[in-house]
Amino acid sequence: MLETLFMGALLLAIMLLLLAGGVWIAMTLAIVGWVGQAFFTNTLPGKNLFSAFWESNASWELAALPLFIWMGEILFRTKLSEEMFEGLRPWLNRVPGRLMHTTILGCGVFGSVSGSSAATCATIAKVALPELKRRGYNEKLAIGSLATAGTLGILIPPSITMVVYAVAADASIIRIFLAGFLPGFLLMLLFSGYIGWWSLRHPDQVPPADPPTTFMEKIRLSGNLIPCALLIVFIVWVLVAGWATATECAAFGVLGSLAIAAYGKSLTWQNFKDGLMGATRTSCMIMFILAGAAFLTKTMAFTGIPRELAEWVDSMHLSPYALIGALVVVYLVLGTALDGISMIVLTSAVVLPMIQKAGFDLVWFGIFVVLLVEIAEVTPPVGFNLFVLQNMTGKDSNVIAKAAIPFFFCLVLCIALITLFPSIVTILPDLVMGKER
């Protein structure tokens, strides 16, 4: 056991040294995997490197990843997101907090079709912040809500992060997608609940309500929501009905987004090309990371570190809550230095055997990890949403992180609730697809 601990500590030290030196994450994973196989096993690292890179990317399930990214890019670069915001606005006039809730609802709606936290945050911020500032809403509350609500893009399906986790855990993408709906709605309620509570506590900082709008006017304005709402319903419907796989649903999403944008005359050759190139860059980056992680996973398997760690954790007889508490601390620390996808691929080889050994459901753990990844998106110094809002507002990322603290605790509360009541996560996939044997 001591030899295994030394081996693991040495590989971890090499990884941290390379990351601190600015080496690409994918290259870091591959280098650490090479060192582990070359010095601590009797295998040929070159042969395993080739097979790991091929096997990790030659996956039909992984084909959904670039398609979902492209769908988000299309919506991000056309006026569809602005129409969604305008459709939500008239229904919130009499709710405590009023238009401030559009940040939560807008992120929830756009997140359900984009699958990207950064794209969701940037899109809704670009539309909502100028409007909220013009009407006199509290800027700090608006920025804090946007920083955290933008993370709904990776919790409400379809989600890029969920696809990455499903591939890493060899779990059902559809089950994980279904498992994300109820926690996503719960998190939206928590965010909106805090906004309502804050608005009641500070009525002098909330602008007066707009003039009453007739029901028919609300319906007319809500017509802007219909195209994207139909796209969301269609994707979820064919997915749940079993008429299409997750990859096929992603393809439908791309075609639907292109059709809606073309019908609305907001699709141009330039934003089509920009969206395609943006999706290509992001997809290549993620697949490169997955390939490096697959090679490191092979190394971990050859060295036996995950198995021994799982047995060691099991020998400690930790309660489920103690194990979950320890993992929360680990992921919170990692979140200060790594992005969400890197957190998953860096830890899956070690953590997943522990989770299975402790008897946790892999689908439930996937949502648990996604929520921790959401926290990482708003945790300095590498919180992606902080960088997005810093570029859009000109404010320091630490100022934005401070504004997001109350919503940060909403995320923590959501994690506590799904841990105490795991059926929040598992009930929907079990009802739709039956319990896993």
Secondary structure, DSSP 8 states (H G I E B T S, - for coil): -HHHHHHHHHHHHHHHHHHHTT--HHHHHHHHHHHHHHHHSSS-HHHHHHHHHHHHHS-TGGGHHHHHHHHHHHHHHSTHHHHHHHHHGGGGTTSTTGGGHHHHHHHHHHHHHH--HHHHHHHHHHHHHHHHHHTT--HHHHHHHHHHHGGGGGTSSS-HHHHHHHHHHT--HHHHHHHTHHHHHHHHHHHHHHHHHHHHH-GGGS--------HHHHHHHHGGGHHHHHHHHHHHHHHHTTSS-HHHHHHHHHHHHHHHHHHTT---HHHHHHHHHHHHHHHHHHHHHHHHHHHHHHHHHHHTHHHHHHHHHHHTT--HHHHHHHHHHHHHHHHTTS-HHHHHHHHHHHHHHHHHHHT--HHHHHHHHHHHHHHHHTSTTS-HHHHHHHHHH---HHHHHHHTHHHHHHHHHHHHHHHH-THHHHHHHHHHH----
